[in-house]
Amino acid sequence: MTAPDAGRGIWDGEETRTFTGLPRDTFRILHVSTGNVCRSPITERLTRHALADRLGDPLWGGLVVESAGTWGHEGAPMEANAEAVLADFGADASGFTGRELLDEHVIRADLVLTATRDHRQQVISMGHSAGLRTFTLKEFTRLVRAIDPTTLPPLEEGMVVRARALVRAAAALRGWLLAPTAEADEVYDPYGAPLPFFRSVGDEIHQALDPVVTALTGVPARA
């Protein structure tokens, strides 16, 4: 899928362009785990990779993908096993440095996806009206699967408009579509675990992201 020249978008949110002649800002996705060296870096970079795979390079649409940790290892590289997982998927691990979750990250995020329910609660407890835009990754996946994509704004209206509508629709479903078990919404921490466990977590994250990215972009994964 190739975007029109006017809709060619940005990766880092430092520039504003237009889509079909209309002004467009950015939609920020923030992935949150504990240390920001395992789960959230994997999720951040797999999200970017999936978006680029569907939309081409340079990425268009105004989606910005970031991550941070509730006890973030500020300035630390991601774990070597996390890098190996990303390499398995052909995703880029370069240039990553860990961040501690700050108020400013939550304030500017349009969607916060956390590894666990505890992380979700920690984000919400920071305030900033974060409750309606903060989900665990697997919770958001479950809700997105229940949303009819034809009810979302078409891409001609811009991907930011579509993404915001998706978050509103997911939030409206939250009280009606509950997890079968509490553990169903968790992505467990592989920190210190051997590579096979990291790979199982990577597969889990990849599977959870696929319907989310498809709903955001309107483009399914390549066969």
Long-range contacts (C-beta under 8 A, 24 or more apart in sequence): 1-54, 1-55, 1-56, 1-219, 2-56, 3-55, 3-56, 3-60, 3-61, 7-60, 7-61, 7-158, 8-58, 8-60, 9-58, 9-59, 9-60, 9-61, 9-62, 9-63, 9-159, 10-58, 10-59, 10-62, 10-64, 11-48, 11-58, 11-59, 11-64, 12-64, 13-62, 13-64, 17-62, 19-60, 19-61, 19-62, 19-158, 19-159, 20-156, 20-158, 22-158, 24-62, 24-158, 24-160, 25-62, 25-160, 26-62, 26-63, 26-64, 26-160, 27-62, 27-63, 27-64, 27-110, 27-111, 27-159, 27-160, 27-163, 27-164, 28-64, 28-65, 28-66, 28-108, 28-109, 28-110, 28-111, 29-63, 29-64, 29-65, 29-66, 29-109, 29-110, 29-111, 29-112, 29-113, 30-66, 30-67, 30-68, 30-105, 30-106, 30-109, 30-111, 30-112, 30-113, 31-65, 31-66, 31-67, 31-68, 31-113, 31-114, 31-115, 31-137, 32-67, 32-68, 32-69, 32-70, 32-101, 32-112, 32-113, 32-114, 32-115, 32-119, 32-122, 32-123, 33-67, 33-69, 33-70, 33-114, 33-115, 33-116, 33-119, 33-187, 33-189, 34-69, 34-70, 34-71, 34-115, 34-119, 34-189, 34-191, 35-69, 35-71, 35-72, 35-73, 35-76, 35-98, 35-191, 36-67, 36-68, 36-69, 36-72, 36-73, 36-76, 36-98, 36-99, 36-100, 36-101, 37-69, 37-73, 37-76, 37-77, 37-78, 37-79, 37-82, 37-98, 37-191, 38-78, 38-79, 38-81, 38-82, 38-189, 38-190, 38-191, 38-198, 38-201, 39-115, 39-187, 39-189, 39-190, 39-201, 39-205, 40-67, 40-68, 40-69, 40-115, 41-67, 41-78, 41-82, 41-93, 41-96, 41-98, 42-78, 42-82, 42-85, 42-86, 42-201, 42-202, 42-205, 43-67, 43-113, 43-115, 43-137, 43-205, 43-209, 44-96, 45-86, 45-91, 45-92, 45-93, 45-96, 46-86, 46-89, 46-91, 46-202, 46-205, 46-206, 46-209, 47-209, 47-213, 48-91, 48-92, 49-86, 49-89, 49-90, 49-91, 49-92, 50-209, 50-210, 50-213, 50-221, 51-213, 51-216, 51-217, 53-221, 53-222, 54-213, 54-214, 54-217, 54-219, 54-220, 54-221, 54-222, 55-217, 55-219, 60-159, 61-158, 61-159, 61-160, 61-217, 62-158, 62-159, 62-160, 63-159, 63-160, 63-163, 63-216, 66-105, 66-109, 67-99, 68-99, 68-100, 68-101, 68-102, 68-105, 69-98, 69-99, 69-100, 69-101, 70-101, 70-119, 70-122, 70-123, 71-100, 72-98, 72-99, 72-100, 72-101, 73-98, 73-100, 74-98, 74-99, 74-100, 79-191, 79-198, 81-190, 81-193, 81-194, 81-195, 81-198, 82-190, 82-198, 84-195, 84-198, 84-199, 85-198, 85-199, 85-201, 85-202, 86-202, 88-199, 88-202, 89-202, 89-206, 101-126, 103-128, 106-130, 109-133, 110-163, 110-164, 110-167, 111-135, 111-140, 111-163, 111-167, 113-137, 113-140, 115-186, 115-187, 115-189, 116-185, 116-186, 116-187, 116-188, 117-182, 117-185, 117-186, 132-167, 132-168, 132-171, 133-167, 133-171, 135-170, 135-174, 136-185, 136-186, 136-187, 137-187, 137-205, 137-208, 137-209, 137-212, 138-179, 138-184, 138-185, 138-186, 138-187, 138-208, 139-174, 139-179, 139-185, 140-170, 140-212, 141-208, 141-209, 141-211, 141-212, 142-177, 142-179, 142-184, 142-185, 143-169, 143-170, 143-173, 143-174, 143-177, 144-170, 144-211, 144-212, 144-215, 145-211, 146-173, 146-177, 147-173, 147-215, 149-215, 149-218, 152-215, 152-218, 154-218, 155-217, 155-218, 159-216, 159-217, 162-216, 162-218, 163-216, 166-215, 166-216
